[in-house]
Amino acid sequence: MSATQAIEMKGVRKAFRFFTLEDVSLDLEPGQIMGLVGPNGAGKSTTIRLLMGLLTADAGSIRLLGHDMPRQQAAAKADVGFVSDDMKLLPQATLAWHMDFVASLYPGWDAAYAATLLKRFGLHAGQTARQLSSGEQAKALLLLALARRPRLLVLDEPTAGMDPVARQELLTEFMDVLRDDSRSILFSSHNTLDVERISDRLTFIDRGRVVASDNKEDFLERWRRLQLRLPEGVPDWQLPEIVHRDIDGPHITLTVDGFNDGFLARLGAPVQAVHRMSLEEVFVATVMHSRQAQEARKP
């Protein structure tokens, strides 16, 4: 695989009547898996539609596998597998028909790999789409994308609407498939547990803006919840790492972004307990802090 970035979005803007995607910049390197996480309506699908050339940006630049979008989208999409939660298979057609159809469009189709994925996903070529559960439909769509051996896989809420068991099953099998090959992946979801399992890089988006982007491990290492007991009152901390504080009499809980030993020294108060935060807690804290900062900037 060449060193060309899989995705480059710089200062991308797209305005609608009641929503604006503002100044979105993303970089995805070859072989990297990025989770794009945001609440419903945050701008995840709009970002992906712009990336795939389904929408045209009002400002900024987009390159997909080195190709300008949307001008060179035909060349770019030859190496991109795209799956979204609103994609549907033809109800009356069999999986074999779908596989033959995709193979006729893409010369890189790997029939042997498709057969392997059929077995791994517990699917049968003779099944019609209407015979498949929602989880099986998602697996079939992934099969059709993966068997093309794309350099980039773009997944927009692929587990949306699934029950927890189906979602767990799909992600387990998906992770097994990913071990077989090195490809760049953009995985969009509002479910942090799904994203945490497969991603090595995370981008948080809220209200049309990227609010944080970093390696998953760096997120989890930076954030902590600290518990203190200060009977004599709360100091006037002016530390930028403190993004939230809960005060209940002498009991104080601090949410901290940028935790390290140096921070504890600057805090200058005895800490009773330090708790690591889950990715979901980090995500919620990041979004809420971003919203508070936006409100504070308003005139």
C-alpha positions in Angstrom: 0.0 0.0 0.0 1.3 3.5 -0.8 2.0 6.1 1.8 -0.9 8.2 0.4 -3.3 9.2 3.1 -6.5 7.2 3.0 -8.6 10.3 3.9 -7.7 14.0 4.0 -10.4 16.5 4.9 -9.3 20.0 5.6 -11.6 22.8 6.8 -14.7 21.2 5.3 -18.0 23.1 5.6 -21.5 22.2 4.6 -24.5 24.3 5.5 -28.2 23.2 5.6 -31.2 25.1 6.7 -31.1 23.9 10.3 -27.6 22.4 10.6 -24.0 23.3 9.6 -21.0 21.1 9.4 -18.2 23.5 10.3 -14.4 23.4 9.7 -14.2 19.6 9.8 -10.6 18.2 9.4 -9.8 14.5 9.4 -6.7 12.5 8.5 -6.7 8.7 8.2 -3.4 6.9 7.5 -3.0 3.6 5.7 -3.7 0.7 7.9 -5.3 2.8 10.6 -8.8 2.3 12.0 -10.6 5.5 13.1 -13.8 5.6 15.0 -16.0 8.6 14.3 -18.1 9.0 17.4 -21.0 11.5 17.9 -24.5 11.7 19.2 -27.4 11.2 16.7 -27.5 14.3 14.5 -23.9 15.3 15.3 -22.8 15.3 11.6 -21.3 11.8 11.2 -23.4 10.8 8.2 -23.0 14.2 6.6 -19.2 13.9 7.0 -19.3 10.5 5.3 -21.6 11.6 2.5 -19.2 14.4 1.8 -16.3 12.0 1.9 -18.0 9.6 -0.5 -19.0 12.4 -3.0 -22.7 12.0 -2.2 -22.7 15.7 -1.2 -20.6 18.6 -2.3 -18.8 20.7 0.3 -19.4 24.5 0.5 -15.8 25.0 1.5 -12.6 23.1 2.3 -10.9 20.2 0.5 -11.5 16.4 0.5 -9.1 13.8 -0.8 -9.9 10.1 -0.8 -7.0 7.7 -1.4 -5.2 10.7 -3.0 -8.1 11.6 -5.3 -9.9 15.0 -5.2 -13.5 14.6 -4.2 -16.0 14.7 -5.7 -14.2 15.4 -9.0 -12.3 12.2 -9.1 -14.8 10.0 -7.2 -15.0 7.3 -9.8 -11.3 6.5 -9.5 -11.4 6.8 -5.7 -14.4 4.5 -5.2 -12.8 1.7 -7.1 -10.8 1.1 -4.0 -13.4 2.0 -1.3 -15.9 -0.4 0.3 -18.9 1.5 1.7 -21.5 0.2 4.1 -24.2 2.3 5.8 -27.2 1.4 7.9 -29.7 2.6 5.2 -28.3 0.2 2.5 -30.6 -2.6 1.6 -30.3 -5.8 -0.5 -32.8 -6.7 -3.1 -35.4 -8.8 -1.2 -36.1 -11.4 -3.8 -32.5 -11.9 -4.9 -30.1 -14.5 -3.4 -26.8 -13.8 -1.9 -25.2 -15.6 -4.8 -26.9 -13.1 -7.2 -25.7 -10.2 -5.2 -22.1 -11.5 -5.1 -22.2 -12.1 -8.9 -23.5 -8.6 -9.5 -20.8 -7.0 -7.4 -18.1 -9.2 -9.0 -19.2 -8.0 -12.4 -18.7 -4.4 -11.4 -15.3 -4.7 -9.6 -12.4 -6.7 -11.2 -10.7 -7.0 -7.8 -13.5 -9.3 -6.5 -12.0 -12.2 -4.6 -14.4 -15.2 -5.0 -12.4 -17.5 -2.7 -12.4 -14.8 0.1 -16.2 -14.3 -0.5 -16.7 -18.1 0.0 -14.6 -17.9 3.2 -16.7 -15.0 4.5 -19.9 -16.8 3.8 -18.9 -19.6 6.1 -17.4 -17.3 8.7 -20.6 -15.2 8.8 -22.9 -18.3 8.9 -24.6 -17.3 5.6 -25.6 -19.4 2.6 -25.4 -18.3 -1.1 -28.9 -19.6 -1.8 -30.6 -17.4 0.8 -32.7 -14.6 -0.4 -32.3 -11.2 1.3 -35.8 -11.3 2.7 -34.9 -14.5 4.6 -32.1 -12.7 6.5 -32.3 -11.1 9.9 -31.1 -7.5 10.3 -27.8 -8.8 11.7 -27.4 -11.2 8.8 -28.2 -8.4 6.3 -25.4 -6.4 7.9 -23.0 -9.3 7.6 -24.0 -9.8 3.9 -23.3 -6.1 3.1 -19.9 -6.3 4.8 -19.1 -9.5 2.8 -20.0 -7.6 -0.4 -17.7 -4.8 0.6 -14.8 -6.9 2.0 -14.6 -9.4 -0.8 -13.6 -6.5 -3.2 -10.4 -6.2 -1.1 -10.8 -2.4 -0.9 -7.9 -0.3 0.4 -10.4 1.8 2.4 -13.5 0.6 4.2 -16.1 3.2 5.2 -18.8 2.0 7.7 -21.6 4.4 8.6 -23.5 3.1 11.7 -23.3 -0.6 10.4 -24.7 -2.0 13.7 -27.6 0.5 14.0 -30.9 -1.0 15.0 -29.4 -4.4 16.0 -30.1 -6.0 19.3 -27.1 -6.3 21.7 -26.5 -10.0 20.9 -26.5 -9.5 17.1 -24.3 -6.5 17.5 -21.8 -8.4 19.6 -21.8 -11.3 17.2 -21.2 -9.1 14.2 -18.4 -7.1 15.8 -16.7 -10.3 17.0 -16.7 -11.7 13.5 -15.8 -8.4 12.0 -12.7 -8.1 14.3 -11.6 -11.6 13.2 -11.9 -10.6 9.6 -9.8 -7.4 10.2 -6.9 -9.6 11.5 -6.6 -11.1 8.1 -5.6 -8.0 6.3 -4.4 -4.4 6.7 -6.7 -1.8 5.4 -7.7 1.7 6.4 -11.2 1.8 8.1 -13.5 4.7 9.1 -16.1 3.4 11.4 -18.9 5.8 12.4 -21.2 5.1 15.4 -22.9 6.8 18.3 -22.1 3.6 20.3 -18.8 4.0 22.0 -18.6 0.4 23.0 -18.6 -0.7 19.4 -16.0 1.8 18.4 -13.7 1.1 21.3 -13.5 -2.6 20.4 -12.1 -2.1 16.8 -10.6 1.4 16.6 -7.1 2.6 17.3 -7.9 6.3 16.7 -11.0 8.2 17.7 -12.6 11.4 16.5 -15.4 12.9 18.5 -17.9 15.1 16.6 -20.8 17.1 18.1 -23.1 19.8 16.6 -21.3 19.7 13.3 -17.8 20.2 14.8 -14.8 18.0 15.6 -14.4 18.4 19.3 -11.4 16.0 19.9 -9.3 13.6 17.9 -6.5 11.3 19.3 -5.3 7.8 19.7 -7.7 5.7 21.7 -5.0 4.8 24.4 -4.1 8.5 24.8 -7.7 9.4 25.5 -8.0 6.7 28.1 -4.7 7.7 29.7 -5.4 11.4 29.9 -8.8 11.3 31.5 -9.4 10.6 35.2 -12.0 11.2 37.9 -10.5 12.3 41.2 -12.3 12.1 44.6 -11.3 14.5 47.4 -12.6 15.4 50.8 -11.9 19.1 51.8 -13.8 20.1 55.0 -12.4 23.6 54.8 -13.8 24.5 51.4 -12.9 24.3 47.7 -9.7 26.0 46.6 -9.9 28.5 43.7 -8.3 26.1 41.2 -7.3 27.7 38.0 -6.1 24.6 36.3 -7.0 24.0 32.6 -7.0 20.2 33.1 -10.1 20.4 35.3 -13.1 20.2 33.0 -15.8 19.6 35.5 -16.3 19.6 39.3 -19.1 18.1 41.4 -19.3 19.5 45.0 -21.3 17.9 47.8 -20.3 19.6 51.0 -16.8 18.5 51.7 -16.9 15.8 49.0 -15.5 16.9 45.6 -15.3 15.0 42.4 -13.0 16.4 39.7 -13.1 15.3 36.0 -9.6 15.8 34.6 -8.3 15.9 31.0 -4.5 15.8 31.2 -3.9 13.7 34.3 -0.3 13.0 35.4 1.8 13.2 38.5 2.7 16.8 37.8 -1.0 17.6 37.9 -1.4 16.1 41.3 1.4 18.2 42.6 -0.1 21.4 41.2 -3.5 20.4 42.6 -2.1 20.9 46.1 -4.8 18.9 47.9 -5.0 15.3 49.2 -6.7 13.0 46.8 -8.7 10.1 48.2 -9.2 8.1 45.0 -8.3 8.2 41.3 -10.6 6.4 38.9 -10.0 5.6 35.2 -12.8 6.6 32.9 -14.5 4.4 30.3 -14.5 5.6 26.7 -18.2 6.5 27.0 -17.5 8.6 30.1 -14.6 10.3 28.2 -16.8 11.0 25.2 -19.7 12.5 27.3 -17.3 14.6 29.3 -15.6 15.9 26.1 -18.9 16.8 24.4 -20.4 18.5 27.5 -17.2 20.5 28.1 -17.2 21.5 24.4 -20.8 22.7 24.6 -20.1 24.7 27.8 -17.1 26.4 26.1 -19.3 27.3 23.1 -22.0 28.7 25.3 -19.4 30.8 27.2 -18.2 32.3 23.9 -21.6 33.5 22.9 -22.2 37.2 23.3 
